[in-house]
């Protein structure tokens, strides 16, 4: 049973950067796609990024494309989300999740992912 723990969330000003980490224990992540989701108050959970196993192909939502970068370090059983040029619209709880499949291939949808972390809060405000 894999356990995922996110970290790195913080309160930052618009234009600043953050790097979120997703640490896995209990099972290896290297055969699975890993997604990042976020949920803002009063809004539905949104899939923002995904990274496949193997070729490491990635997906980004239009709202974060060009600003966010997802990466993985299978040796450390870690996945990262580098977030640049943050805006108040990026304020949300961010979750990482494991898909029971090696490829992202589409926009991440919650039902495709079987293991979730508890989330880390990102607040962007001046």
C-alpha positions as CSV (number, residue, x, y, z in Angstrom):
1,X,0.0,0.0,0.0
2,X,1.7,3.2,-1.1
3,X,1.5,6.3,1.0
4,X,2.0,9.7,-0.5
5,X,3.0,12.9,1.4
6,X,3.1,16.3,-0.2
7,X,5.2,19.1,1.1
8,X,6.5,22.5,0.1
9,X,3.3,24.6,0.2
10,X,3.6,28.1,1.5
11,X,2.3,31.6,1.5
12,X,4.0,33.5,-1.3
13,X,3.6,36.8,-3.2
14,X,2.5,37.0,-6.8
15,X,5.3,36.3,-9.2
16,X,7.2,34.1,-6.8
17,X,8.0,30.4,-7.1
18,X,7.5,27.2,-5.1
19,X,8.6,23.7,-5.5
20,X,6.2,21.0,-4.2
21,X,7.4,17.5,-3.3
22,X,5.6,14.3,-3.3
23,X,7.3,11.5,-1.3
24,X,6.2,7.9,-1.5
25,X,6.6,5.1,0.9
26,X,5.4,1.5,1.0
27,X,5.7,1.0,-2.7
28,X,7.8,2.1,-5.6
29,X,6.4,4.8,-7.9
30,X,8.5,4.0,-11.0
31,X,5.9,1.9,-12.8
32,X,3.1,4.5,-12.4
33,X,2.0,7.8,-13.7
34,X,1.8,10.5,-11.0
35,X,-0.6,13.4,-11.2
36,X,-0.8,16.7,-9.5
37,X,-4.2,18.1,-8.7
38,X,-5.4,21.2,-6.9
39,X,-8.6,22.3,-5.2
40,X,-9.5,25.9,-4.5
41,X,-12.2,26.8,-2.0
42,X,-15.6,26.4,-3.6
43,X,-14.2,24.8,-6.7
44,X,-13.9,21.3,-8.1
45,X,-10.6,19.4,-7.9
46,X,-8.6,20.2,-11.0
47,X,-5.9,18.0,-12.6
48,X,-3.0,20.3,-13.4
49,X,-0.1,18.0,-14.4
50,X,0.9,14.5,-14.8
51,X,4.2,12.6,-15.5
52,X,4.4,9.2,-17.0
53,X,6.7,6.4,-16.0
54,X,9.2,5.1,-18.5
55,X,9.5,8.0,-21.1
56,X,8.6,10.6,-18.5
57,X,6.1,12.3,-20.9
58,X,4.1,15.0,-19.3
59,X,0.8,16.8,-19.3
60,X,-0.1,20.3,-18.2
61,X,-3.4,22.1,-17.9
62,X,-3.6,25.2,-20.0
63,X,-3.8,27.3,-16.9
64,X,-0.3,26.3,-15.8
65,X,1.5,25.5,-19.0
66,X,4.7,27.3,-19.3
67,X,4.8,28.1,-15.6
68,X,4.8,24.7,-13.9
69,X,7.2,21.8,-14.5
70,X,6.7,18.3,-13.2
71,X,9.6,15.9,-12.7
72,X,10.4,12.7,-10.9
73,X,13.3,11.0,-9.3
74,X,12.5,7.3,-9.2
75,X,15.7,6.5,-7.2
76,X,14.4,8.7,-4.4
77,X,10.7,7.7,-5.0
78,X,9.9,11.4,-5.3
79,X,7.9,13.6,-7.7
80,X,8.2,17.3,-7.8
81,X,6.1,20.2,-9.1
82,X,8.1,23.4,-9.8
83,X,5.7,26.4,-9.9
84,X,6.9,29.7,-11.3
85,X,5.2,33.1,-11.8
86,X,2.5,32.2,-9.3
87,X,-0.7,34.2,-9.3
88,X,-3.6,34.4,-6.8
89,X,-5.5,32.1,-9.1
90,X,-3.0,29.3,-8.2
91,X,-4.1,29.4,-4.6
92,X,-5.4,26.0,-3.6
93,X,-4.6,22.8,-1.8
94,X,-2.3,20.7,-4.0
95,X,-2.4,16.9,-4.1
96,X,-0.3,14.3,-5.7
97,X,-1.8,11.0,-6.7
98,X,-0.8,7.7,-8.2
99,X,-2.5,6.5,-11.3
100,X,-2.8,2.7,-11.6
101,X,-1.3,2.8,-15.0
102,X,2.2,3.9,-16.3
103,X,1.0,6.6,-18.8
104,X,-0.6,10.0,-18.4
105,X,-2.0,10.2,-21.9
106,X,-4.8,12.5,-21.1
107,X,-5.8,15.3,-18.7
108,X,-5.8,13.8,-15.2
109,X,-9.2,13.0,-13.8
110,X,-9.5,12.0,-10.2
111,X,-11.2,8.7,-10.8
112,X,-8.1,7.5,-12.7
113,X,-6.0,7.7,-9.5
114,X,-6.0,5.2,-6.7
115,X,-3.7,6.6,-4.1
116,X,-3.7,10.2,-2.8
117,X,-1.7,12.4,-0.4
118,X,-3.2,14.6,2.2
119,X,-2.4,17.8,0.3
120,X,-0.3,20.9,0.9
121,X,-1.6,24.5,0.9
122,X,-0.4,27.0,-1.6
123,X,-1.5,30.6,-1.0
124,X,-0.5,33.4,-3.4
125,X,-1.3,36.8,-2.0
126,X,0.2,40.2,-1.7
